Amino acid sequence: MEVKQSNLIKSLKLQPLIVVIRLEHKFFNTSFNRYKLLSKIKNLSNYGIKHIEIGYDPNPKWINLISEIKNNFKFINLGVASITSRQSLDSIRSLDINYSMSPFFKKEIHLDAIRFNQLVIPGISNLENFKSAINLGYKIVKIYPASKLGINFLNELQNIKKKDTFFIGAGGIKSKNLEKLLKSGYDALVIGKELLNQT
């Protein structure tokens, strides 16, 4: 896990933006949804986006979809969002994914992830979970929801473990605020549905 953390940190230092895409409801009911998704990823790649996360889906066809994206977009650092259960963790084990994220800190999931050498970045919303994540060896954490927790919460975490921790902000982030948030202390940012209808 340590190597995966280091590699992701190096990559995000070059481009501190992750775009997360969540699959539409009943995504697998029609092949047109797959076409739209691949077109969206291609457009993002053409704009120079290097980090894209796809939301986990329990549908059995999801694993093949992720494999297809990996094969078609070699230059994208592909991750998986919303790892919240043992089922979702088991799904990514066979995919050789560089990283994934959880919206919250769930110790048993993270212990299993570490045992399987899977990087599942924990979502942090309080100091207790932050300290627990650090004790498990995490050098990269996601502050979620960043828009509600605010910069003061980030500053609190930085005061505890500033030098050794890479902070990703996620949740309600708008593209117009990216530069401001990066200057405020975030090392990288995740943007999802807020990307719609924005430059």
MARTI-901853 format. One record per residue (C-alpha): residue number from 1; z, y, x. Coordinates in Angstrom, 2 decimals. Each point is the difference from the previous one (the first is absolute). Layout:
% residues N
{NUM {Z Y X}}
...
END
This chain:
% residues 199
{1 {0.00 0.00 0.00}}
{2 {0.73 2.36 2.88}}
{3 {-3.61 -0.14 1.22}}
{4 {-1.31 0.71 -3.52}}
{5 {2.34 2.97 -0.30}}
{6 {-1.12 1.42 3.35}}
{7 {-3.68 -0.45 -0.83}}
{8 {0.34 1.70 -3.38}}
{9 {1.96 2.91 1.48}}
{10 {-2.68 0.51 2.66}}
{11 {-2.73 -0.06 -2.63}}
{12 {1.83 2.41 -2.33}}
{13 {0.63 2.43 2.85}}
{14 {-3.79 0.29 0.30}}
{15 {-0.45 0.47 -3.76}}
{16 {3.23 0.45 -2.00}}
{17 {-1.42 -0.76 -3.43}}
{18 {0.04 -3.15 -2.12}}
{19 {-1.94 -0.19 -3.25}}
{20 {1.42 -2.48 -2.50}}
{21 {-2.22 -1.47 -2.72}}
{22 {1.51 -1.84 -2.93}}
{23 {-2.17 -2.36 -2.01}}
{24 {-0.81 0.93 -3.56}}
{25 {1.52 -1.91 -2.91}}
{26 {-1.98 -3.21 -0.52}}
{27 {-1.89 0.72 3.21}}
{28 {-1.24 -3.58 0.34}}
{29 {-1.47 -0.16 -3.51}}
{30 {-3.29 1.51 1.14}}
{31 {-1.92 -0.08 3.28}}
{32 {-0.85 3.70 -0.40}}
{33 {3.59 0.89 0.91}}
{34 {-0.45 -1.78 3.32}}
{35 {-3.21 1.95 0.62}}
{36 {1.77 3.30 -0.77}}
{37 {2.86 -0.87 2.34}}
{38 {-2.28 -0.90 2.91}}
{39 {-1.99 3.21 -0.58}}
{40 {3.20 2.05 0.04}}
{41 {1.13 -1.59 3.27}}
{42 {-3.44 0.59 1.50}}
{43 {0.15 3.68 -0.98}}
{44 {3.48 0.39 1.46}}
{45 {-1.14 -1.70 3.21}}
{46 {-3.01 2.32 0.18}}
{47 {2.38 2.96 -0.27}}
{48 {1.84 -1.36 3.03}}
{49 {3.03 -1.57 -1.72}}
{50 {1.44 -2.69 2.28}}
{51 {2.98 -1.34 -1.99}}
{52 {-0.34 -1.40 -3.50}}
{53 {2.52 -1.99 -2.02}}
{54 {-0.94 -2.13 -2.97}}
{55 {2.64 -0.64 -2.63}}
{56 {1.19 -3.60 -0.33}}
{57 {-1.15 -1.89 -3.08}}
{58 {1.28 -3.45 -1.05}}
{59 {-3.48 -1.06 -1.18}}
{60 {-1.19 -3.00 2.10}}
{61 {-3.29 1.83 0.66}}
{62 {1.86 2.80 1.81}}
{63 {0.22 -1.87 3.32}}
{64 {-3.77 -0.51 0.10}}
{65 {-0.51 3.68 -0.81}}
{66 {2.19 1.09 2.93}}
{67 {-1.81 -2.41 2.33}}
{68 {-3.33 1.44 -1.13}}
{69 {1.19 3.56 0.67}}
{70 {1.25 -1.02 3.45}}
{71 {-3.33 -1.59 0.87}}
{72 {-2.09 2.90 -1.30}}
{73 {2.04 2.84 1.51}}
{74 {0.93 -0.97 3.54}}
{75 {0.84 3.59 0.97}}
{76 {2.57 0.45 -2.78}}
{77 {3.62 -0.77 0.82}}
{78 {0.63 -1.86 -3.25}}
{79 {3.46 -0.31 -1.49}}
{80 {1.56 -1.20 -3.25}}
{81 {2.21 2.05 -2.31}}
{82 {2.81 -1.13 -2.32}}
{83 {1.44 -3.04 1.74}}
{84 {3.07 -0.52 -2.18}}
{85 {0.38 -3.77 -0.43}}
{86 {-0.22 -3.28 1.87}}
{87 {-3.26 -0.71 -1.84}}
{88 {-1.62 3.20 1.28}}
{89 {1.34 -0.65 3.51}}
{90 {-1.43 -3.53 -0.02}}
{91 {-3.38 1.39 -1.08}}
{92 {-0.36 2.25 3.05}}
{93 {1.07 -2.66 2.49}}
{94 {-3.38 -1.73 -0.11}}
{95 {-1.95 3.26 0.26}}
{96 {1.04 1.12 3.50}}
{97 {0.67 3.53 -1.27}}
{98 {1.09 2.56 2.61}}
{99 {2.56 1.62 -2.27}}
{100 {1.26 0.23 -3.55}}
{101 {2.54 2.12 -1.84}}
{102 {2.76 -0.42 -2.53}}
{103 {1.04 2.81 -2.36}}
{104 {3.66 -0.74 0.68}}
{105 {2.33 -1.80 2.40}}
{106 {0.68 -3.58 -1.08}}
{107 {1.81 -1.72 2.86}}
{108 {-0.95 -3.60 -0.83}}
{109 {-3.71 0.89 -0.15}}
{110 {0.18 1.81 3.34}}
{111 {1.91 -2.82 1.66}}
{112 {-2.68 -2.46 -1.14}}
{113 {-2.75 2.38 1.14}}
{114 {1.54 0.26 3.48}}
{115 {0.34 -3.78 0.18}}
{116 {-3.72 -0.36 -0.84}}
{117 {-1.01 2.83 2.40}}
{118 {-1.22 2.14 -2.89}}
{119 {0.39 3.77 0.20}}
{120 {1.27 1.08 -3.44}}
{121 {0.98 3.64 0.39}}
{122 {3.04 0.70 -2.17}}
{123 {0.14 2.82 -2.52}}
{124 {3.11 2.07 0.65}}
{125 {1.73 2.23 -2.55}}
{126 {3.58 0.13 1.32}}
{127 {1.91 0.03 3.29}}
{128 {1.53 -3.46 -0.50}}
{129 {-3.40 -1.70 -0.27}}
{130 {-1.30 1.99 2.95}}
{131 {2.84 -1.22 2.21}}
{132 {-0.55 -3.58 -1.19}}
{133 {-3.73 0.20 0.81}}
{134 {0.74 1.36 3.48}}
{135 {2.49 -2.83 0.59}}
{136 {-2.75 -2.51 -0.88}}
{137 {-2.21 1.47 2.73}}
{138 {-2.27 2.30 -1.99}}
{139 {-1.38 2.89 2.02}}
{140 {-2.25 1.16 -2.81}}
{141 {1.20 0.74 -3.54}}
{142 {-1.45 1.48 -3.17}}
{143 {1.89 2.75 -1.79}}
{144 {-0.63 -0.54 -3.70}}
{145 {-0.38 1.97 -2.21}}
{146 {-0.45 2.76 2.58}}
{147 {-0.89 2.70 -2.54}}
{148 {3.33 -0.48 -1.79}}
{149 {2.25 -0.68 3.00}}
{150 {-1.18 3.13 1.81}}
{151 {0.06 1.15 3.60}}
{152 {3.82 0.16 0.12}}
{153 {0.18 -3.78 -0.39}}
{154 {-2.52 -0.43 2.84}}
{155 {2.12 2.29 2.18}}
{156 {3.09 -2.10 -0.72}}
{157 {-1.79 -3.14 1.16}}
{158 {-1.36 1.72 3.08}}
{159 {3.51 1.09 0.97}}
{160 {1.12 -3.64 -0.11}}
{161 {-2.89 -1.56 1.93}}
{162 {-2.53 2.62 0.97}}
{163 {-1.65 -1.25 3.19}}
{164 {-0.54 -3.66 -0.80}}
{165 {-1.21 0.15 -3.59}}
{166 {-3.45 0.73 -1.41}}
{167 {0.21 1.57 -3.47}}
{168 {-2.67 -0.50 -2.65}}
{169 {0.17 2.11 -3.14}}
{170 {-1.28 -1.48 -3.28}}
{171 {0.22 0.72 -3.71}}
{172 {-1.43 3.04 -1.76}}
{173 {-1.62 1.48 3.10}}
{174 {-2.93 2.34 -0.60}}
{175 {-2.83 0.57 2.45}}
{176 {0.62 3.76 0.04}}
{177 {3.50 -0.65 1.40}}
{178 {-0.94 -2.43 2.80}}
{179 {0.07 2.51 2.84}}
{180 {3.25 1.57 -1.19}}
{181 {1.74 -3.37 -0.29}}
{182 {-1.16 -1.14 3.44}}
{183 {1.32 3.24 1.51}}
{184 {3.28 -0.57 -1.85}}
{185 {0.68 -3.21 1.88}}
{186 {-1.88 -2.88 -1.59}}
{187 {-1.94 -2.08 2.53}}
{188 {-2.49 -1.29 -2.58}}
{189 {-0.66 0.27 -3.73}}
{190 {-1.21 -2.25 -2.81}}
{191 {-2.17 1.41 -2.76}}
{192 {-1.04 -1.96 -3.07}}
{193 {-0.74 1.11 -3.54}}
{194 {0.55 3.62 1.03}}
{195 {-3.20 -0.30 2.02}}
{196 {-2.03 0.00 -3.21}}
{197 {-1.77 3.29 -0.73}}
{198 {1.15 1.45 3.32}}
{199 {-1.89 0.83 3.16}}
END
